[in-house]
């Protein structure tokens, strides 16, 4: 799925499908000097990769960020039980003060990019510049975007990093570099509950500046980038932000190797558009996540049953596709297969677009916000959530239920209290009669055309649309099938009126959902804006008290349901299907990157 802002904490995934195949091969330079056996693993995914920079609004997607997880290290990661762990082989961080909140990050001396350039404070400073929005000279809500690509249109001559982060936006003072350029210290304007999740290294500072400022020497480029940020040099920062936004987007292997450097476990070596990507073990990486598999290949296939067939044919050794009843049945027929079942952190939802001059946009009715809201409410009252769960999820997970919270997953602390008070009970039953009443109250003619986008060739989503279309027709809505193979890159482009897909949680932080529901944030793909919601999120992210956090989250959800911007539908079931004789050490995580977690423990049995 598309868009996931890492401390924004949620990510879109498209019907995640993961396939893994293992085999061993022996390579000999000549008959007399045999080389050590080379181990290989083939990993499949349903959505092709398109951006090395998973922090932009365009590149922020699970399909991209899982590759980044394999290629680049960071200060922290989550284990399978969603406990936050640190990777001190990458670097360390420590809180120096609570008032003001001050945090120091230090990159390890051995940490370097695959071109030999050290990872250091320049990379951290670029992350702050991009995620804080402090240096932007045009506000995100003033940016117009291309309908086809979603990329900014009116930022020429302006500094605009196309990203956002709720924590780093509270660091308005330029961070201080120390320790011979290996450390960066952040001083926050306010307390921030999720400060431990704030700093990542996503793209190399020296490459960004070399391209943006037309420089050849890596250290000169880093020095120039640091100076531009410290001096707030608009001309230099305009070029830097432009390259940061789009310079790392590619759909096949670039000739310029600097565009896909690694500081972690694997190096990208082959990439054929819409077919596969091959990554090889980084010989210079000896950190915590050093892998045992020499070569990893990612192949893309949208069809889960085709993955099961490939497993049966011996082409694959492990898959974790989007689960359907047929997928599980067919997989269990294969001899020697183990099915590992669990619920993952992704939830299905339906979004209604408020800013595309479509049926849910106030501008369509001369700015009449109440009329547009009545139509949105009518649509949601007719949406058959329980039927979707009963027909598509219960056959796989007997105790599956409709999810009734935007911010909390079922089973998480506070979920039951949230659902009892957030207003979700207004949509507890599918009610076409209520929907018709609301449309009559709005005074609109029916049927109302609604373009519905979802992932093309995704079996569960195709089935979902077939359930939804007749149910909405009873209420006066004509659903137009706008399924699209490139749906992920089209999110937010205004060419559809409603979309269903999955949001995937990447952290346990309470600030995570601000990026989805606050005005102008990276994952706000529908044009939603409510000042009260913005203010509540601003209070939430600086609140440490858990009871107060739940109180604020509940108030936020009351607005989300009252504003009728969409509905949550179900939590994703997950099945990792393994030929244990082919691969061991697999331990999927609840949070992203789910199946990819612990790749350094994967082994191919002798």
C-alpha positions as CSV (number, residue, x, y, z in Angstrom):
1,X,0.0,0.0,0.0
2,X,1.0,3.4,-0.4
3,X,2.4,6.0,2.0
4,X,3.6,5.4,5.4
5,X,5.5,8.1,7.3
6,X,7.8,6.3,9.7
7,X,7.2,8.2,12.6
8,X,4.0,9.0,11.1
9,X,3.8,5.4,12.0
10,X,1.3,4.1,9.7
11,X,1.8,2.7,6.3
12,X,-0.3,1.7,3.5
13,X,0.1,-1.7,2.2
14,X,-1.5,-3.1,-0.8
15,X,-2.8,-6.7,-0.2
16,X,0.6,-7.7,1.1
17,X,1.9,-10.7,-0.6
18,X,5.3,-12.2,0.3
19,X,6.8,-15.2,-1.3
20,X,10.1,-16.7,-0.4
21,X,12.1,-19.3,-2.2
22,X,15.4,-20.9,-1.2
23,X,18.0,-22.8,-3.1
24,X,21.7,-23.3,-3.0
25,X,24.2,-23.0,-5.8
26,X,27.9,-23.5,-6.1
27,X,30.0,-21.2,-8.1
28,X,33.5,-22.2,-9.3
29,X,36.0,-20.0,-11.0
30,X,37.7,-23.1,-12.3
31,X,37.6,-26.8,-11.7
32,X,40.5,-26.8,-9.3
33,X,39.4,-23.9,-7.1
34,X,35.8,-24.5,-5.8
35,X,34.3,-21.6,-4.0
36,X,32.1,-21.7,-0.9
37,X,28.4,-22.4,-1.6
38,X,26.3,-19.3,-2.3
39,X,22.9,-19.3,-0.6
40,X,20.0,-17.6,-2.4
41,X,16.4,-16.8,-1.4
42,X,13.6,-15.5,-3.6
43,X,11.1,-13.2,-2.0
44,X,7.9,-12.2,-3.8
45,X,5.7,-9.1,-3.2
46,X,2.5,-8.0,-4.8
47,X,3.4,-4.4,-5.4
48,X,6.5,-3.3,-7.3
49,X,9.1,-1.0,-5.8
50,X,9.3,2.6,-7.1
51,X,11.2,4.8,-4.6
52,X,14.4,4.6,-2.5
53,X,13.1,7.4,-0.4
54,X,10.2,6.1,1.7
55,X,9.8,9.3,3.6
56,X,8.2,11.4,0.8
57,X,4.5,11.5,0.3
58,X,5.0,9.6,-3.0
59,X,7.5,7.0,-1.8
60,X,6.0,6.3,1.6
61,X,4.8,2.8,1.1
62,X,5.3,-0.7,2.4
63,X,6.6,-2.0,-0.9
64,X,9.5,0.6,-0.7
65,X,10.1,0.6,3.0
66,X,10.5,-3.2,3.2
67,X,13.4,-2.9,0.8
68,X,14.9,-0.1,2.8
69,X,14.7,-2.3,5.9
70,X,16.9,-4.9,4.1
71,X,19.3,-2.3,2.9
72,X,19.7,0.3,5.6
73,X,20.2,0.2,9.4
74,X,18.8,2.5,12.0
75,X,18.9,3.3,15.7
76,X,15.9,1.2,16.7
77,X,13.5,-1.5,15.5
78,X,10.6,-3.5,16.8
79,X,10.8,-7.2,17.8
80,X,7.9,-9.7,17.0
81,X,6.2,-8.8,20.3
82,X,6.2,-5.0,19.3
83,X,8.9,-4.2,22.0
84,X,11.2,-1.4,21.0
85,X,14.8,-2.5,20.6
86,X,18.0,-0.6,19.9
87,X,20.7,-1.4,17.4
88,X,23.9,0.0,18.9
89,X,26.0,-1.3,16.0
90,X,24.3,1.5,14.0
91,X,24.5,4.1,16.7
92,X,23.1,5.3,20.1
93,X,20.8,7.9,21.5
94,X,20.2,9.3,24.9
95,X,17.9,11.8,26.6
96,X,20.0,14.6,28.0
97,X,17.2,16.6,29.6
98,X,13.4,16.5,30.2
99,X,13.0,20.3,30.3
100,X,13.6,21.2,27.6
101,X,13.4,17.7,26.1
102,X,16.9,17.2,24.6
103,X,18.1,14.1,22.8
104,X,21.6,13.3,21.5
105,X,22.1,10.8,18.6
106,X,25.6,9.4,17.8
107,X,26.4,7.3,14.8
108,X,28.9,4.5,15.3
109,X,32.4,4.9,13.9
110,X,32.1,1.8,11.7
111,X,28.9,3.0,10.0
112,X,29.4,3.8,6.4
113,X,27.5,4.0,3.1
114,X,28.4,1.4,0.5
115,X,30.5,3.9,-1.5
116,X,32.8,4.2,1.6
117,X,31.4,7.6,2.8
118,X,30.8,7.6,6.5
119,X,27.2,7.8,7.9
120,X,27.3,10.8,10.2
121,X,25.5,13.9,11.6
122,X,25.0,15.3,8.1
123,X,22.7,12.4,7.3
124,X,20.8,13.1,10.6
125,X,20.6,16.8,9.9
126,X,19.1,16.2,6.5
127,X,16.5,14.0,8.1
128,X,15.6,16.8,10.5
129,X,15.4,19.3,7.7
130,X,13.1,17.0,5.7
131,X,10.8,15.8,8.4
132,X,10.5,19.0,10.5
133,X,9.1,21.3,7.8
134,X,10.9,24.1,9.6
135,X,12.8,25.2,6.6
136,X,9.9,25.0,4.1
137,X,9.0,28.3,2.5
138,X,5.6,27.1,1.3
139,X,3.1,25.3,3.6
140,X,1.9,21.8,2.7
141,X,-1.7,22.9,2.5
142,X,-0.8,25.5,-0.1
143,X,0.9,22.9,-2.4
144,X,-1.0,21.9,-5.5
145,X,-0.4,18.4,-6.8
146,X,-0.4,16.7,-10.2
147,X,-3.5,14.6,-10.6
148,X,-1.6,11.8,-12.4
149,X,1.4,11.5,-10.1
150,X,0.5,13.3,-6.9
151,X,3.8,15.2,-7.1
152,X,3.9,19.0,-6.1
153,X,3.2,21.4,-8.9
154,X,3.7,24.9,-7.5
155,X,6.9,24.7,-5.5
156,X,9.3,26.0,-8.1
157,X,11.7,28.5,-6.3
158,X,10.4,27.3,-2.9
159,X,11.9,25.2,-0.2
160,X,9.5,22.3,0.1
161,X,10.5,18.9,1.6
162,X,7.5,16.7,0.7
163,X,7.2,15.0,4.1
164,X,6.3,15.6,7.7
165,X,6.9,14.3,11.2
166,X,5.0,15.3,14.3
167,X,8.0,15.0,16.6
168,X,10.7,16.7,14.6
169,X,8.3,19.6,13.8
170,X,8.7,20.5,17.5
171,X,12.4,21.0,17.0
172,X,12.4,24.5,15.5
173,X,16.0,25.3,16.6
174,X,18.6,24.0,14.2
175,X,20.1,20.8,15.8
176,X,23.7,21.0,17.0
177,X,26.5,18.9,15.5
178,X,29.3,17.6,17.7
179,X,31.8,14.8,18.3
180,X,33.7,15.3,15.1
181,X,30.6,15.3,13.0
182,X,29.2,12.0,14.4
183,X,26.6,13.4,16.8
184,X,23.4,15.5,16.5
185,X,21.6,17.0,19.4
186,X,17.9,17.9,19.2
187,X,16.3,20.4,21.5
188,X,12.5,20.2,21.5
189,X,10.2,23.2,22.0
190,X,7.8,21.0,23.9
191,X,7.7,17.6,25.4
192,X,7.0,14.8,22.9
193,X,5.7,11.4,23.9
194,X,7.3,9.4,21.1
195,X,10.7,11.0,21.0
196,X,12.5,7.7,20.8
197,X,11.0,7.1,17.4
198,X,12.0,10.4,15.8
199,X,15.3,9.9,14.1
200,X,15.9,7.7,11.1
201,X,18.5,7.7,8.3
202,X,16.8,7.3,5.0
203,X,18.9,8.8,2.2
204,X,22.6,9.8,2.1
205,X,23.2,13.5,2.7
206,X,26.3,13.6,0.5
207,X,24.5,12.1,-2.5
208,X,21.6,14.5,-2.1
209,X,23.9,17.5,-2.0
210,X,26.2,16.3,-4.8
211,X,23.2,16.0,-7.2
212,X,21.4,19.1,-6.0
213,X,24.4,21.4,-5.8
214,X,26.4,19.9,-8.6
215,X,29.4,18.9,-6.5
216,X,31.8,16.0,-6.9
217,X,33.4,15.4,-3.5
218,X,31.3,13.7,-0.9
219,X,32.7,15.6,2.1
220,X,32.5,19.0,0.2
221,X,28.8,18.1,-0.5
222,X,28.1,17.3,3.2
223,X,29.7,20.5,4.3
224,X,27.7,22.5,1.8
225,X,24.5,20.8,2.9
226,X,25.2,21.5,6.6
227,X,26.0,25.2,5.8
228,X,22.8,25.5,3.7
229,X,20.7,24.3,6.6
230,X,22.5,26.3,9.2
231,X,22.4,29.5,7.1
232,X,18.8,28.8,5.9
233,X,20.1,29.4,2.3
234,X,16.9,29.4,0.3
235,X,18.5,28.9,-3.1
236,X,20.6,25.9,-2.0
237,X,17.7,24.4,0.1
238,X,15.3,24.7,-2.8
239,X,17.6,22.5,-4.9
240,X,18.2,20.1,-2.0
241,X,14.5,19.7,-1.2
242,X,13.6,19.2,-4.9
243,X,16.2,16.4,-5.3
244,X,15.2,14.9,-1.9
245,X,11.6,14.7,-3.1
246,X,12.0,13.1,-6.5
247,X,15.7,12.2,-7.1
248,X,15.4,8.8,-5.6
249,X,12.4,7.6,-7.5
250,X,13.1,4.9,-10.1
251,X,11.4,1.8,-11.4
252,X,14.4,0.0,-12.8
253,X,18.1,-0.1,-11.8
254,X,19.6,3.4,-12.4
255,X,23.0,3.8,-14.1
256,X,24.0,6.1,-11.3
257,X,24.9,3.8,-8.4
258,X,24.8,6.6,-5.9
259,X,21.0,6.6,-6.0
260,X,20.7,3.2,-4.2
261,X,23.5,3.1,-1.6
262,X,23.3,0.9,1.4
263,X,24.6,1.2,5.0
264,X,23.1,-2.1,6.1
265,X,22.7,-5.8,5.3
266,X,22.1,-5.9,1.6
267,X,23.1,-4.1,-1.6
268,X,20.7,-3.6,-4.6
269,X,22.3,-5.2,-7.6
270,X,19.5,-5.9,-10.2
271,X,16.1,-4.3,-10.7
272,X,14.0,-5.1,-13.7
273,X,10.8,-3.0,-13.9
274,X,7.7,-4.8,-12.7
275,X,9.5,-8.1,-12.5
276,X,12.1,-8.5,-9.8
277,X,14.9,-7.0,-7.7
278,X,18.0,-8.8,-6.5
279,X,19.9,-7.8,-3.4
280,X,23.3,-9.2,-2.4
281,X,24.9,-9.4,1.0
282,X,26.9,-6.3,1.8
283,X,30.5,-7.5,2.5
284,X,31.3,-4.4,4.5
285,X,28.4,-4.7,6.9
286,X,29.0,-6.5,10.2
287,X,26.3,-5.1,12.4
288,X,23.5,-6.6,14.4
289,X,21.4,-7.6,11.3
290,X,24.2,-9.3,9.3
291,X,22.4,-11.8,7.2
292,X,23.1,-15.5,6.7
293,X,21.6,-15.6,3.2
294,X,24.0,-14.4,0.5
295,X,21.5,-13.3,-2.1
296,X,17.9,-12.2,-1.9
297,X,15.5,-11.7,-4.9
298,X,12.2,-10.0,-4.7
299,X,9.6,-10.9,-7.3
300,X,6.2,-9.4,-7.8
301,X,2.9,-11.2,-8.3
302,X,-0.5,-9.8,-7.4
303,X,-2.3,-13.2,-7.4
304,X,-2.1,-15.0,-4.0
305,X,-3.2,-18.3,-5.5
306,X,-0.4,-18.1,-8.1
307,X,2.0,-17.8,-5.2
308,X,0.5,-21.0,-3.6
309,X,0.9,-22.7,-7.0
310,X,4.5,-21.6,-7.1
311,X,5.0,-23.0,-3.6
312,X,3.6,-26.3,-4.7
313,X,5.8,-26.4,-7.8
314,X,8.9,-26.0,-5.6
315,X,9.7,-22.5,-7.0
316,X,9.1,-20.9,-3.6
317,X,9.8,-21.9,-0.1
318,X,7.7,-19.5,1.9
319,X,4.8,-17.2,1.2
320,X,2.7,-14.7,3.2
321,X,0.1,-13.5,0.7
322,X,-3.1,-11.6,1.5
323,X,-5.1,-14.4,3.0
324,X,-8.3,-15.8,1.5
325,X,-10.2,-19.0,2.3
326,X,-9.0,-20.5,-1.0
327,X,-5.4,-19.6,-0.3
328,X,-5.4,-21.4,3.1
329,X,-7.2,-24.5,1.7
330,X,-4.9,-24.8,-1.3
331,X,-1.8,-24.3,0.9
332,X,-2.8,-27.0,3.3
333,X,-3.0,-29.5,0.5
334,X,0.8,-29.2,-0.1
335,X,2.9,-31.8,1.7
336,X,5.4,-30.6,4.2
337,X,3.9,-27.1,4.5
338,X,3.5,-25.3,7.8
339,X,0.9,-22.5,8.1
340,X,1.7,-19.9,10.8
341,X,-1.5,-17.8,11.5
342,X,-1.8,-14.6,13.4
343,X,-3.4,-11.1,13.2
344,X,-1.2,-8.4,11.9
345,X,-1.1,-4.6,12.5
346,X,-2.8,-3.7,9.2
347,X,-6.5,-2.8,9.0
348,X,-8.8,-2.4,6.1
349,X,-10.7,0.9,5.8
350,X,-12.8,2.9,3.4
351,X,-11.8,6.6,2.7
352,X,-14.1,9.3,1.3
353,X,-12.3,12.1,-0.7
354,X,-13.3,15.6,0.5
355,X,-11.2,17.7,-1.9
356,X,-11.7,16.5,-5.5
357,X,-15.0,18.2,-6.5
358,X,-16.6,14.8,-6.3
359,X,-19.8,13.7,-4.5
360,X,-18.3,14.0,-1.0
361,X,-16.6,17.4,-1.5
362,X,-18.4,20.5,-0.1
363,X,-17.1,22.5,-3.2
364,X,-19.4,20.3,-5.4
365,X,-22.4,21.9,-3.6
366,X,-21.2,25.5,-3.6
367,X,-19.3,25.1,-0.3
368,X,-22.2,23.6,1.6
369,X,-20.3,21.4,4.1
370,X,-23.4,20.1,5.8
371,X,-24.9,18.9,2.6
372,X,-21.6,17.1,1.7
373,X,-21.5,15.5,5.1
374,X,-25.1,14.2,4.8
375,X,-24.1,12.4,1.6
376,X,-21.0,11.0,3.2
377,X,-23.0,9.8,6.2
378,X,-25.5,8.2,3.9
379,X,-22.8,6.3,2.1
380,X,-21.3,5.0,5.3
381,X,-24.6,4.0,6.8
382,X,-25.2,1.8,3.7
383,X,-21.6,0.3,3.8
384,X,-21.9,-3.4,4.5
385,X,-19.0,-3.9,7.0
386,X,-20.4,-6.9,8.8
387,X,-21.2,-8.7,5.5
388,X,-17.6,-8.1,4.3
389,X,-16.2,-9.6,7.5
390,X,-18.6,-12.5,7.6
391,X,-18.0,-13.5,4.0
392,X,-14.3,-12.7,3.5
393,X,-12.6,-12.9,7.0
394,X,-14.6,-15.2,9.3
395,X,-13.8,-18.3,7.0
396,X,-10.1,-17.6,7.7
397,X,-10.4,-16.3,11.3
398,X,-13.5,-17.6,13.1
399,X,-13.5,-14.9,15.8
400,X,-13.0,-12.0,13.3
401,X,-15.1,-8.9,14.0
402,X,-15.6,-5.4,12.6
403,X,-13.0,-3.0,13.7
404,X,-14.6,0.1,15.3
405,X,-11.7,2.4,16.0
406,X,-9.4,4.5,13.8
407,X,-6.6,4.8,16.3
408,X,-6.6,1.6,18.3
409,X,-6.6,-2.1,17.2
410,X,-8.8,-4.7,18.8
411,X,-7.2,-6.2,21.8
412,X,-5.0,-3.1,22.5
413,X,-5.3,-1.4,25.9
414,X,-8.2,1.1,25.8
415,X,-9.9,-0.3,22.7
416,X,-13.2,-1.4,24.4
417,X,-13.4,1.9,26.3
418,X,-12.7,3.8,23.0
419,X,-15.4,2.0,21.1
420,X,-18.0,2.6,23.8
421,X,-17.5,6.3,23.6
422,X,-16.2,7.3,20.1
423,X,-19.5,7.4,18.2
424,X,-18.8,4.3,16.1
425,X,-22.1,2.9,17.2
426,X,-23.9,5.2,14.7
427,X,-22.6,2.8,12.0
428,X,-22.9,-0.5,13.9
429,X,-25.6,-1.7,11.5
430,X,-25.9,-1.5,7.8
431,X,-28.9,0.7,7.2
432,X,-29.9,1.6,3.6
433,X,-33.2,3.1,4.8
434,X,-31.3,5.6,7.0
435,X,-29.0,6.3,4.0
436,X,-32.0,7.1,1.8
437,X,-33.4,9.4,4.5
438,X,-30.2,11.3,4.7
439,X,-30.0,11.7,0.9
440,X,-33.6,13.0,0.9
441,X,-32.6,15.5,3.6
442,X,-29.6,16.6,1.5
443,X,-32.0,17.2,-1.4
444,X,-29.9,15.4,-4.1
445,X,-30.9,13.4,-7.0
446,X,-30.0,9.7,-7.1
447,X,-28.3,7.6,-8.1
448,X,-25.1,9.3,-7.1
449,X,-22.0,8.2,-9.0
450,X,-19.1,7.3,-6.9
451,X,-15.7,6.2,-8.4
452,X,-14.3,3.5,-6.1
453,X,-10.6,2.7,-6.4
454,X,-8.9,-0.4,-5.1
455,X,-6.1,-2.7,-6.0
456,X,-6.7,-4.4,-9.4
457,X,-6.3,-8.2,-9.5
458,X,-6.4,-8.4,-5.7
459,X,-8.8,-11.3,-5.1
460,X,-10.0,-10.1,-1.7
461,X,-10.5,-6.6,-2.8
462,X,-12.3,-7.7,-6.0
463,X,-14.6,-9.8,-3.8
464,X,-15.1,-6.8,-1.4
465,X,-16.2,-4.6,-4.3
466,X,-18.7,-7.2,-5.4
467,X,-20.3,-7.2,-1.9
468,X,-20.3,-3.4,-1.6
469,X,-21.7,-2.4,-5.0
470,X,-25.2,-3.9,-4.7
471,X,-25.5,-2.8,-1.0
472,X,-24.8,0.8,-1.9
473,X,-27.1,0.6,-4.9
474,X,-30.0,-0.1,-2.5
475,X,-29.3,3.3,-0.8
476,X,-29.0,5.3,-4.0
477,X,-25.3,5.2,-4.9
478,X,-23.9,3.9,-8.3
479,X,-20.4,2.6,-7.7
480,X,-18.1,3.0,-10.6
481,X,-15.3,0.4,-10.6
482,X,-12.1,2.4,-10.7
483,X,-9.7,-0.4,-9.8
484,X,-6.2,0.3,-10.7
485,X,-2.9,-1.7,-10.8
486,X,-1.1,1.5,-9.9
487,X,-3.5,2.4,-7.1
488,X,-0.7,2.9,-4.6
489,X,1.0,5.7,-6.5
490,X,-2.4,7.3,-7.3
491,X,-3.5,7.7,-3.7
492,X,-4.3,11.4,-3.1
493,X,-4.4,12.4,-6.8
494,X,-8.1,13.2,-6.8
495,X,-9.1,10.8,-9.6
496,X,-11.4,8.7,-7.4
497,X,-14.1,9.5,-4.8
498,X,-13.7,6.5,-2.4
499,X,-10.9,4.0,-1.9
500,X,-10.5,0.9,0.3
501,X,-7.0,-0.3,1.3
502,X,-5.1,-1.2,4.4
503,X,-3.2,1.0,6.8
504,X,-0.2,-0.7,8.4
505,X,1.1,0.3,11.8
506,X,4.8,0.7,12.0
507,X,5.1,1.8,15.6
508,X,3.3,1.8,19.0
509,X,3.6,5.6,19.3
510,X,0.5,7.7,20.0
511,X,1.7,10.3,17.6
512,X,1.5,7.8,14.7
513,X,-2.0,8.7,13.5
514,X,-1.4,12.5,13.4
515,X,0.1,12.0,9.9
516,X,-3.1,10.5,8.7
517,X,-5.8,12.8,10.1
518,X,-4.2,16.1,10.8
519,X,-4.4,18.9,8.2
520,X,-1.8,18.7,5.4
521,X,0.1,15.8,6.9
522,X,1.9,13.1,4.8
523,X,-0.8,10.4,5.0
524,X,-3.8,12.7,4.9
525,X,-4.9,11.6,1.4
526,X,-8.5,12.9,1.4
527,X,-8.1,16.6,2.1
528,X,-9.6,16.3,5.6
529,X,-9.2,19.3,7.9
530,X,-10.6,19.9,11.3
531,X,-8.9,22.5,13.6
532,X,-10.3,20.7,16.7
533,X,-8.7,17.5,15.6
534,X,-5.4,19.3,14.8
535,X,-5.4,20.8,18.3
536,X,-6.2,17.5,20.0
537,X,-3.3,15.8,18.2
538,X,-1.0,18.6,19.1
539,X,-1.9,18.1,22.8
540,X,-1.8,14.3,22.5
541,X,1.8,14.1,21.1
542,X,3.1,16.0,24.1
543,X,1.2,14.0,26.7
544,X,2.9,11.2,28.6
545,X,0.0,10.2,30.9
546,X,-1.7,7.1,29.4
547,X,-5.2,7.8,30.8
548,X,-5.0,11.3,29.4
549,X,-3.8,10.0,26.0
550,X,-6.9,7.7,25.8
551,X,-9.1,10.6,26.7
552,X,-7.6,12.7,23.9
553,X,-7.7,9.8,21.4
554,X,-11.4,9.3,22.1
555,X,-12.2,13.0,21.5
556,X,-10.3,12.8,18.2
557,X,-12.3,9.7,17.2
558,X,-15.6,11.4,18.0
559,X,-14.8,14.1,15.4
560,X,-13.6,11.5,12.8
561,X,-16.9,9.6,13.1
562,X,-19.0,12.7,13.3
563,X,-17.3,14.2,10.2
564,X,-18.0,10.9,8.2
565,X,-14.6,10.7,6.5
566,X,-14.6,7.0,6.2
567,X,-14.9,3.8,8.3
568,X,-12.6,1.1,9.6
569,X,-13.6,-2.4,8.4
570,X,-11.4,-5.3,9.7
571,X,-8.0,-6.2,11.1
572,X,-6.0,-8.3,8.6
573,X,-5.5,-11.9,9.3
574,X,-2.0,-13.1,8.3
575,X,-0.7,-16.5,7.3
576,X,2.9,-17.2,6.7
577,X,3.1,-20.5,4.8
578,X,6.5,-22.3,5.0
579,X,8.3,-25.3,3.7
580,X,10.4,-25.7,6.8
581,X,12.7,-28.1,5.0
582,X,13.7,-25.1,2.8
583,X,14.1,-22.2,5.2
584,X,14.3,-21.8,9.0
585,X,14.5,-18.9,11.4
586,X,11.3,-17.2,10.3
587,X,9.5,-15.2,13.0
588,X,7.0,-12.7,11.6
589,X,6.3,-9.5,13.5
590,X,3.0,-7.9,14.3
591,X,4.2,-4.5,13.2
592,X,5.8,-3.6,9.9
593,X,7.9,-5.1,8.3
594,X,5.9,-8.2,9.4
595,X,7.3,-11.1,7.3
596,X,10.6,-9.4,6.7
597,X,11.4,-9.1,10.4
598,X,14.4,-11.1,11.5
599,X,15.8,-11.7,8.0
600,X,19.2,-11.9,9.6
601,X,18.0,-15.1,11.3
602,X,16.8,-16.8,8.1
603,X,18.8,-19.8,7.1
604,X,18.7,-22.4,4.4
605,X,19.1,-25.9,6.0
606,X,22.0,-28.0,4.8
